[in-house]
Amino acid sequence: MMKKNQFWQYLGGAIAMTLFIPSIASAHTGVGDPSGFWQGLVHPIGGLDHILAMVAVGLWAAQMGGKALWAVPSAFVVAMIGSSVVGHFGLPLPGVEQGILVSDFMLGLLLLFATRLPLALSAGIVGILAIFHGYAHGAEMPETASGLVYGLGFIISTAALHLTGVGIGLAIDRYQPKFQELLFRIGGGATIVGAIYVLIDR
């Protein structure tokens, strides 16, 4: 069984990696890739607003447990794929940037208040929020990129961020059950603080 100090090292490492991902992505934006896979891969991790939402989706899924572990992140990915097509073809969607930021605040609040909703409603909420993220991915696809390859890139990154949130949540459940509710609430609070930072930085 993992000791408490090992748990905190794991949690701290995961958070640190999440915070440094945007810098890693920015450092490699000049890498040539005519297929678009690299651009798709780094797009979701190139902005803190995307990272906050996607990790929070995983955390919220873990907080709810059961079928939500796979259904909630899956709803995000499916809705994101659909809206990325809309964004790629330039169909209008007002308030995309605002919608992305709202998703950070909403997911943070859901975590902060330990909100447990019916599975279909939870998946629906996450799917609606994913529309804004997917639209941004599709609208910013390079003209020379392959839509399928670019899409595969941002799907992989999104799934990885969801899994990061789920993994942290499951680690909390297993190794810190006494502080489970508190730690999830801290995760929600951290998401809201991050969203405030993004709002001020714009």
N, C-alpha and C positions, 0 to 999 in steps of 0.2 A: 504494500500500500504506500502511496506517495505521502511523504511527510509534509507538514504544513509549510515549512520554509521552501520546499521544492515546488509546492503549489504556487506560492507567491512569485517564485522565480519564473515559472511557466506563464502565469498570467501577465506578469510585467513584461516578459519577452514578447508575448503575443501583442500586447498593446503597443510596445515600442516599435515592433515591425510594422504594425498598421499605421502608426504616425509617420514613419520614415518612407513608406511606400511612395507618396507623391514625389519626394525628392529623387528617388530611384527612377521613377518614370520620366521625370523632367530631364534627367541626365542622359536619357537614351532616346529622346524624341528625334534626334537627327539620324538615327540608324536607318539606312536605306532598306525598304521592303516593298517592292512593287505589288506584292499580293495583298498587302493591307493587314496581314495577320498581326504584326507587331503593333501597328496603330490601334487595332481593335483590342489587343491585349492590354495596352497601357491606358486606354481611354478611361475605363472605370476607376483606375487607381491613380489617375492624374489629377484628381480633385478631391479635396477633403469632404465635400458635400456628398459625392457619390459613395465614398468609403464609409462615412458615418451611417448612411441609410442601409447599405447592404450588410454591414456587420450587425447593425441593430435588428435587421430582419432575422438573421440567424439567432441572435440572442433572444428575441421575442419568441421565436419558434421553440427554442430550448426551454424557455420559461414556461410555456404552455405544455410542452411535452406531448407524448402520444403521436397521433397522426400529423399533428402540426409540425413536427420535426422535418418532414419532407414536403408536406402539402403547402405550407406557407412560403418557403423559399421557391418551390416549383411554380407557384402562382406568380411570383415576382418575375421569374425568368421568362415564363410564357408571355405575360403581358408586355414585358420589355422587348421581346423579339418582335411582337406584332407592331408595337409603336415605333420601333426602329425603322421598319419598312415605311411607315407613314412619314417619319422624319426624313428619310433618304430621298423620297420623292417630292419633298417640299410642301406637302399639304399643311395648311396652317393649324397650329395648336398654340393658343395664347397662354402666356404666363408660364413658360417652360422653366425658366430659372427660378421663378417664385415657387413653382410646384415642387421642384427638387428640394428647395430649402424648407418648404412646409413639410415635406416627407420626413426630413431630419427631426423637426420639432415634434411631429405627430408620433413617430416611432419612439422618440425619447420619452414622450409623455406616457405612451402605452407601457413602456418598461418601468418607468418611474412609479406608476400607480398599479403595477402588477395586474394589468388588465387581461382578463381571460374571457374571450368571446366565443360564440359558436364557430366551429371550424370554417364553415362556408363564409361567414361574415369576415373572419380574420383574413382568409385568403382573398376575399373581395377587396378589402381595404388595402392590402399589400399590392394587389394587382393594379388598383387605381393609381397608387403612388408610383408604381413601376413605369407607368405610361410616360411620365415626364423624363425619367432617366433614359428609357429606351429611345424616346424621340431625340434627345440630345445626342446619343450615340449615333443614331442614323443620320442626323442632319450634319454631323461633323465628319462623316466618312470621306476620306480622300477620293477625288474623282477617278484616280487610276486604280483604286483598290477593287478587288473582287468582293461583292457583297456577302457571299457565303463565307469566304475566308475571314474577312473583317468581322463578320458576325460571330464566327466561331471563336475569334480572339476575345471579344468582350463577353461572350457567354462563359468562357473558361474563367476569366477574371472575376466575373460576378459570382459564379458558383464558388470560387475559392474564398471570396469575402464572406459569403453566406456560411460556408463551412467553418471559417474562422470564428464567426459568432456562435454557431452551434457548438463548436468544440470548446470554446470558453464556457458556454452555458452548461454543457455536460460535465466539464471539469468542476464547475462550482457545485453542481448537484451531487457529484460523487465524493469530492474531497472536502467540501466546506458546507455540509448540509445545514449546520447550525446558523450559518450566516447567509444562506441561500437567498432569502428575500432581500436582505440588505445589499448584497453584492449585485443582484440584478437591478435594484433601484439605483445603485451607484452608476451602473452601466447606462441607465436611462438618463441620469443627471449629466454624465459625461457627454452623451450624445447631444443633449440640449446645449451644454456649454460650447461644444464644438460648432454647433449650428450658429450660435451667437457670434462666435469668432468669425465664421465665414461671412455672416451678415455684415459685421463691422469692417471686415477686410475688403469688402467690395467697393 
